[in-house]
């Protein structure tokens, strides 16, 4: 997952930061391609806040696995 996708799930970097309990500035320092841990945190928060369904989370995870194989 890239940072742009993560931010788009929440609408803004500030909203993503609030969901994760970190600052918007910290989000700004994330790499363009998120680490597995960051992806897991984003997906978990998105499910918890009803931004995505578990089915959509599964799709994001499947995309992640496909990217790792490439």
Buried (B, 14 or more C-beta within 10 A) or exposed (E): BBBEEBBEBBEEBBBBBBBBEBEBEEBEEBEEEBEEEBBBBBBEBBBEEEBBEEEBBEEBBEEBEEEEEE
